[in-house]
Structure formats: C-alpha cells, structure tokens
Amino acid sequence: YNELDFARIAVDRFGTEQHEYLVTPEDVLSLIEYLPQIYDEPMGNASVVAAYFCAKLAREHGVEVMLGGDGGDEIFGGNERYVSNLVFQRYAQLPELFRKKVFEPLLQLMPSSGLFYRAKRYVRRSSMMNPRRFYSYNLLAEIDNAEIFQPDFLKLVDTDCFFQRAQQVYDRVSPADDTDRLLYLDMKYTITDNDLRKVTQMVESAGLQVRYPLLDKDLVNFTCTIPSSLKVKSGRNRYIFKEAMRGFLPDEIIHKAKHGMGLPIAKWLREDKALNMLLEDSLFSDSAELLKFVRPEYLQKLKKQLYSDDTSYYGDNLWVFLVLELWLKAHVKS
C-alpha cells in the first residue's frame, strides 16, 4: 500500500520536487459521507480516497492541472490479470481425456482447503471461456446471487446482464488475440466506467483539472498495432513498455511488482474504532436501506469473515456495500 520508496528513487533520478502525504483512517471518514454528493451513482472503488488527497495536496502547492497515468495498463498490458489469463490458458492445453477423466475427478475427492482449494478454483476458472473467466474473481460471479440478494429484488433484475454485455463487446473484436480482446474490454469498462470517473471527479472536487496523456488517440491507435505477445508474456506484464524504458527509468522501478492505489480498507475496518462504528451503524442496523436488496445474514457472514480472514477480500466487499448504503441514504427516499 506504500510506494513512496519507489517515488523517492524516481525523484533522485529525475531531480523532481516531491511532496508526500500518508492517507489515514481519519481521511477516509472525512471523505466517505461526502462521496454521494460527488458521484451521481455509487462508486465503490476505495482508491477514490487516495486520488482525492493526492489532488488536494497538489492544489495546496499551487498546481492547477495534473497528469493522470490511467490507460497505460490497458494499452500496454500492465494488469496482472492479463498474465493470469495466460496461466489459465495453459490448463486447456492439457489433453482433454486427462483433464476430464483423471485429474478433475481426483481433485473433487480432495478437501476444499489449502492447496486443494486453490487447485479447484484454478480448474473452475480455467474451464470458463472469456470474458466470463476474466470477471470470475468478482463476488457476484463467485457466489450464488440468491445467497446475497433478497428474493423480491432478484425477481426484478437479470443477474446475467453484465456478462451478456461483456460478451457482445468481447465478440465485437473477433478474431483478435484473446489478450487484445481483454485489453479492449478493460478500455470500455475499467477505464471508461471506473478509472476516469474515479480520478476526474475526485481531482475536480479538490479544485484541479486532470489530463490523460496515455489516452492520446494516436498513441492508443499505435499500441493496437503492437502484437499482444510483446505486451504480455508468461509471468511478465507490460513487456514492450518496460523494455523501451530500460536505461531511462531506474531498474528498481522497471522490475517492481505492480501495485494499484489501494488502501488497507479491511485492516482499517477491523481495527479503527470510528470506521468500525460507521460500518456497524450503516450496514448492521435494522433501518439500513440496503436490506431492501441484500440479505442481512449475508452481510453478517461477510463481517464474520472480515475478522477470521487476514486477506483484504471481505473488507473490500464490505466497503462496496458501505458506500452503496451511504449513497442510498443520500439519494433514495424510503
């Protein structure tokens, strides 16, 4: 959650002026209830907090226009899920007779814990076709929706609508390479519906403007001519970009693992008293607006797993429900 050491390496190389700020749980509390006034729809990406305080700090130092790096991962293949997709593809290359008649039946006899649990998840996702596999990490794809949502609400919605839309977008660029089709999906959804909305509105809320040089039309069109095998290789993302930057960027930055602008939300929801109280008062109250749509027993299950599991998964999902609850309270009349 902290890349300041790498930022300092860049400062030393290029002689730039750096200002540092560490986001705190208090910062989250000061911003979260303001989010429904910034966004006209729920925005469950916790990195909105980091984006806002980054822009606020820049504004305090006289900056009026910021440059955003959004789009670089989607045009050069920088996200880890593109590398993971190549790993899943390897399973399909095994003989079908071995997969279906030997390995998978034996795996089903094993306990769903530890290494066997991970193996079962790998086989489940490897057996899916894209784009379903690409989004299979999502909570709503992993869990039976009837366990999460109220029956009356489920009757009103098509739970498969997003996958159907994603399939249309994915098929539109056939017969392009699978990696390029996933990059295209991310450009349509991750960049357009998430990242640009997240960064633009938070930067503007702090009183600045933002530009995205990596989304320059000519640059994007050029990267579309680069073979996907030069963007994503086994175990290596953003391959051609990193190779082009050798000797310009410090080696430590080129070889570092990819990080997003995530926050330790799960840890803070567990350990920070004020955030924990906000979570309790918002999601686990009988008057919660969310209970019209989400089963209370499922929220209780997530809370139990928040305290029993050290990963960020359950805390990140509780954050999404928390943001949705605050948005509903601000915009939906009972």
N, C-alpha and C positions, 0 to 999 in steps of 0.2 A: 504493500500500500504506500510505499515511500520510495520515490525515485530521485530524491534530492542529490544523492551521491553521484548519480549519472549526470544530473543537470550541472553539478559543480565541475565535472570533467569537461563538459561542453563549454562552460564558462572559461575554463583555463585554456582550452584550445582556441577559442574564437575571441576572447577578450571582451565578452559582453558584460552588461551590468545586470546582476540578478537580484531579485527581491524574493524572499522566502516567507511562506505562511503555512502553518500546520492547522488543518481543519480539525475541529473538536466536536464532541457531542453537543456542546452548548451552541455551536454554529448550526448544527442540524436542527435543534429546537427553535432557534431564532428564524429559520427559513421555512420549515416544513409546512406550517399552517398558512404561510403566505403563498405557497405553490398553487392552490386553487384559483388565486387571483391572477397568476402569471399565465397559466395554461387553461385553455378552454376545453381540455379533455384531460383525464388522469394521465400523469407522466410518472411511471413507476421506476425510472432509472435513478438510482441513488447518486450517481455521479453529477446530477444537477447541482448538488451542494458544492462540490469541488469546482465546477465550472463557474458558479456564481462568485465564490470568494476569490478565485483567480482573477476574474474580471474586476471585482471590487478593488483588489489590491493594485491592479494596473491603473484603474481610474484615479486612485489616491496619489499615484505617482505621475499624473499628467498625461497618460496615454488616452487617445481618443478612438483609435482603430486598432483592433487586434487581428492577428492572423491565426486561423484555425487549421490544424493538420488533418481534419476529417476528410475521408475519401482515400487517403493513401493506402490503407489496408485493403480497400475494396478494388483498387485499380492495380496494385502490385502483389496482392495475395498475402497480406500480412497477418490475418487472423488464424489462430491455432486450429480453428475448426476446419480450415481447408486442408491442413496437414492431417488432421484426424480422419477426414474423409478418405484420404489415400490409404490409411491404415484399415479402415472398414472395407475398402475395395479389395484388399488382399484376401479376405476370407472367401469372397465369391470366386476367387481364382483357384481355390482348392477343389478337388474332384467332388461333384455333387453327391455321388454314392457314398463317399467318406463322410461328408458333412451331414447328410440326412439319415444315413443308416448306422453310422458308427459314433461319430463324435457327439452329435446333439442328443441322441438317446442316452448316452452315458452321462452327459452333463446334467440332464434332467434328474438323474438319480443322486446327484451330489447336493449337499446342503446349500441353501441360499445365503451364504455368509462368506466373508473374506474373499479369497482369490476366486472361489467358485461363483460368488455373486457377481464379481466384476466380469468373469468369463461369460455368464449368462446375459449380462447387459450388452456385452460386446457382440455376442451372437444375435441377440434380438435386434440391435441397431444395424448390424451388418446385413441382416436378412431383409431390411427395408430398402425400398427404392427411393432415390431422391426425387422430390425435395422433402418427403416425409422424414427421411433419416436426418437431414440437415437440421430439422426443428425438433427432433425426438428428445432432446435434452430438456425441453420445456415442461414445466409442471403439468400443464393441461394435456400434454401428449403422453406423459408417463403414468398419470393417474386416471382411473375411470371417472369421467366427469360427474357421474351420478353420486360418487362419494363426496365430491366437492360442493356441488350446487343443489339448491332447493328444487324439488320435482316440478313445481309450478313454473319456475324460471326456465328450466330445461325444455319445457314444452313450447316455449316461445322462440327458441333460438335454434339455429343449425350449427351444431358444435363442429361440423366439418368444413364450415365456410372458408376459414382461412386457408386450410390445406388445398381446397379446390382452387382458390385464387392463386396461391403459390404455384400450383401445378400448371395453371394457364401461363403464368409468367415464365416458368421453367421450360415449358414446351415451346414457347414462342421463339426461343433462340436455338432450337434444334436445327441442325445436328452438331452444334458447337460442343467442344470438350466439356466434360462434366464440371471441372473446376471453373471454367469460364462461365458456365451457366449459374453456378453458385455465387460467383462474384456479381453477376448481373442481378440475382435475387437480392443480394445484400445492398446493392446500389439502389434498388427500387424500394426496399423496405427498411433496412437498418439505417442507411444514410438518410433517405427522404423522410421517413416517418418517425425516426428516433433521434439520430445524432444531430442532424441540422436543427431540428426543433429544440432539442435539449440545449445546445450551445448558443444558438442565435437568441433565443428568448431569455436565457439567463444573462448573457452578455449585455443585451439591451436593457434588461432590468437593472443592471448595475450602471447604466448610463453611457455605454460604449456601443460601437459598431464592430462587426466582425466580417472578415473576408476569408474565402477558402481557396487558396491558390492551387491546391492539388485537385480541385474540381474544375479547373480550367478546361473548357470544351476540347481544345486542341490536344491538350495533354491526355485527357481521358480517351479521345479517339486514337491517339498514338498507342497507348497501352493496350488497346483492343487488338492491335496488330502483333503484339508480342505473344509467342506461344505460351500456353499455360504451364508447360514443363519448365519454363525459365522463371516462372513466378513462384510456383510451389513445387518443392521436391520432397522426397521422403525425409521427414524429420527437419526440414528447413523451409521456413516461410519467407516471403519477400526476397527470394533468392537474387534476382537480377538487380533489384534496387540496392541490396547490400553490397553486391559485387561492384556496382558502379560507384558506390560511396567509399570504397576502400582507399585509404590514403587521404581522404578528405575528412570523414568522421573518425573520431578516435576508435580504436579496435574494441575497447570496452563497451562502447555503445552498439557497435555492429553485432557483437556476439552476445549481448544481454538477452535474457528471456523477455518475451512480450508481456507488458502489463497494460491494463486499462486504467481508467480514472476511478476505480472502485474505492469504496470506503469499507472499513471493518464494521459494517452495519450489524451483523449477527452478534459480534462481541459487545458492541455498544448497547444493543437491545437487552442483552443478558446482564451487563454489568453497570450501566449508567442508570442511576435511580430515576432521574427525570424522564429519560427516554422510555424506560420500562413502565413508568406510571402512565405515560401517554399511550403506550401500546395497550396496557390493561384497560384504561378508561375508554379508549376508542373502539377496540375490537371485541372486548370481552364484557361489554355492557349490554344489558337487555334492550337498550334503546338504539343499538348500533344499526344504522341504515343498511349495512352490508348483510345483515341477517335476512333481509328480504330475498337475497340471491345466493348466499353461501351458508352451508350447514354449520351451525355453531360447534358441533362435535368435530368437524374437520379443522376448524380454527384451533380448537383445544389440542388436537393431535399435533398440529404444527408447533404449537407452543411447547408441548412436552418434548418434541424432537429438538427444538431450539436449545433446550438445556441438557439434553442427553447426547447430542452430536456436536463435535467440535468443528465441523465444516461450516461454510457460510451459507449453504443451500437453503436451510429452513428459515434463517433470519432474513435472507434476501427475499424470499417469498412472502414472509410476514410483512416486510416493508412495502411490498406491492399492495397488499391488502390494506395496510395502514393508510397509504397515500390515497387509495380508492375511497376508503371510508371518509377521510377528511374532505375529499372532493365532493362526495355525495352530500355530506352535511352542508357544504357551502352552496351547492347548486340545485339540489333536488329537494323539493318541498314534500313533506310527508303527507 
